[in-house]
């Protein structure tokens, strides 16, 4: 599927400013849409929106369908009368430049619980009706998720395989008893998801009405400790206790002598195929209802994936195993009728992976930070780009561009300076302009690069579990020149809507930023 020539920003919702410890679906998200419009941007790309799991990673979510409770706007709940002004006024002194998950999570959940109690005790009939209708339409995943969250809390966050055997194996009588016993907790988690859904739809409409499309992220694999594996154990390679027999990762390469052992359980694709890929169809339908475009993380795994015995501590002793990607995407296209998908085709890419991507007309990715390690033949360099791709200066897994340049080899630093006709000052703008000038239909820039921030502002360092996913900015970091400079570069490269190609006027006597 081809996208119109455009550009956008990569920024996760939790990175937004706000008074309650992390970014959310509140006023700052609408303000950021307004900023993007001023800057000429029409795509807002985010990371996965699910409830975070191990190491606070959005890629290890407790559910492939649910929204992150941390993203619920508490201010809106106050406006609806479900929270008190004094409750929101009593906020801990959270850091402004990062998410302190250890303190933010209990703070927000406690307020959400108060809001839930007031909603069920005293809310309008129309609101109760809306909630009931939401629970009915989302029953196919919501019931299991809400119970999983209740059991997760009751067992102090321990792995579901350690729960009482009758619950781990999902014996019907045990599940029925648990639903009765944890009825209030189940309703609480259903309430959170209903709030997330309402607020998300409001933000999406606001963005779409202003010409901004939302780009989501769909990880190919799911976490072992998740509703999805617990509720659909037959779809995964698990032993009799529910532990993974084999796990996902990538083989050794230039970046790692031992590869990467991610630890996600692997799918029984033969079982999924017999079930007409129903779980995947539901997952893609849910993602495409949330977003205008979906980026698939580790797309190559749909052609073949690296299978590692669960007993291995590294990814060295793995093997490539074929996956039925062609059958899967044909089914999704037939059932859903569209594939507005970006294929994250980084890593070990074979002709078969390229054929799968191109066979369904999916754009791949080009990351400029990968372009300068070799010579002019490097496929990530802009002169090798084709229109049907998405170019990034960097991704959430990369250092910021300013940080990358500081630690790059002298060859890379010299090459990027000569290639972009730059003296090395504000190197991030040299790469931003290179991305925008590319023939690629789509260009996406991490917000850290627009702000010119260094390494301590990166979002994630792969292979580590501490200090990731925490970065936030404050509005004082953002000056008018950031939007105006990005707008001019976007307009000059024909990535703005036709009615916005006129460059902004600058007051007499003032220089361009």
Order of alpha helices (4+ residues) and beta strands (2+ residues): beta-alpha-beta-alpha-alpha-alpha-alpha-alpha-alpha-alpha-alpha-beta-alpha-beta-beta-alpha-alpha-beta-beta-beta-alpha-beta-alpha-beta-beta-alpha-alpha-alpha-beta-alpha-alpha
